[in-house]
């Protein structure tokens, strides 16, 4: 191979490597890899019905927590 072809190949591979690195850094910065529960839930629940049940239980927990907070706010009486 001639010297110019080797230089061209090195230049293109360096450019593509830098482009890949910039893409990876952008993905990390914008939070593309922050959804940890997605992979955990995918292995924990085998089918849609189990996943739907888990989502429903999570919603019930959130609603229960909200109800307790509202009850606590209603029962609060300021000092005289």
N, C-alpha and C positions, 0 to 999 in steps of 0.2 A: 504494500500500500504506500501511496505517496504521503509525504509529510503533511500536505494540505488536507487530505482526507482525515487523518488522525486528529489534527487540530479541530476540524469541523465536528467530528464525532465527540471529542472531549467537550467542546463548547456546547453542543446540543444536549449532551447528557447532564452537564452542569446546570444548564437552564431548566431542564425538566426536573432535576432534583430540587432546585430552589423553588420551583413552582409547587411541587408536592409539599415541601416544608412550609411554604406560605399557606397552602390550603389546610394543612394540619393545624397550624397555629391559629388560623381563623376559626376553625371548627372548635378548638378548645376555648378560645376567647368568647365565642358566642354561645357556649354551653351546649353544644351538640351531644356531648357525652355525659351530661349530668343526670340523665334519667336512669338511676340505678335500680329502681324498683321494677322497671320494665323487664329486665333480664331475670330478676329474682322471681317475679310473678309468673313468667313464662315457664320456669322450671318447676314451680310449686304447683301450678294448676294445669292439669293435662288437657282439659276440654273447656268449652265455652261455659257450660253450666256451672262448673266449679268456680271459674273466674267471675261469673255474674253473681254467684252467691257471696264471694269474697267482697265484691264491690258493694253489694247490698249491706253486708255486715259493717263495712267501713262507713257507709252513709248513716247507718243506725247509730254507730258509735259517735259520729260527729253530731248528730241530732241530739243524742242523749247528753253530750257534753254541753251543747248550746242550751238545752233545757235546764240543766243544773245551774249554769251561769245566770240564766234569767231568773230562776227561783231564788238564787242567792242575792241577786240585785233587788228583787221584790221584798225579801225578808229583811233587808238591811234597814235599820232605822238610825238616823243620826242622833248623837247624844244631845240631851237637853241643855 
